[in-house]
Amino acid sequence: MIDLSATARDLVQTEEHFETIDPILDLSERSMLAIGAEHHLRDINIERWRWDQPEILMSWLPFRRETHIGKNIRVLVKVEQANAFRVYFESNAWYDERRGPGMLIRYWAHFPAGDIPVDGAQEAAQDEQRWINKYIQDAYGHVADAKEVTLDQSIIIWSDGSTESIGAVMSIPPVDPEQ
């Protein structure tokens, strides 16, 4: 998983480099929305944090699916040096199953799609734009409707907020786009 922990130094660097990070998030958002339109995704939600955590997250529900499998793509920008950044790409899928009062089983899977370095240029260079689009497409490909997705992690979430790892696996069959 992408390391989301941030130190005070990281937050100051993020604020100092807003002018460089923001166009990377803009480009990522455009690529995510294009995937949503192309694949007829529904209930698209974009969350974006610029100051405390420079990331963008798109979540959705599939267009044709009996079960409500939640899915997302996350892009995170980390400051590595004064004018050097690393952009991380991942996708996730999850399903919550109620099992009686006070018990929920969450199945999920995490799919790292890659990362790229980005220099401190004001706008991402053409080559970097191509790589950002490619990795967002790759992240989507891990959780696309036309592909079987195996949710290989699971926990029980009790009504008091406590959790228990159970190691159950759930496979989600592919969806025929013609149905």
Secondary structure, 3 states (H helix, E strand, C coil): CCCCCCCHHHHHHHHHCHHHHHHHHHHHHHHHHHHHHHCCCEEEEEEEECCCCCEEEEEEECCCCCCCCEEEEEEEEEEEECCEEEEEEEEEEEEEEECCCCEEEEEEEEEEEEEEEEECCCCCCHHHHHHHHHHHHHHHHHHCCCCCEEECEEEEEECCCCEEECCCCEEECCCCCCC
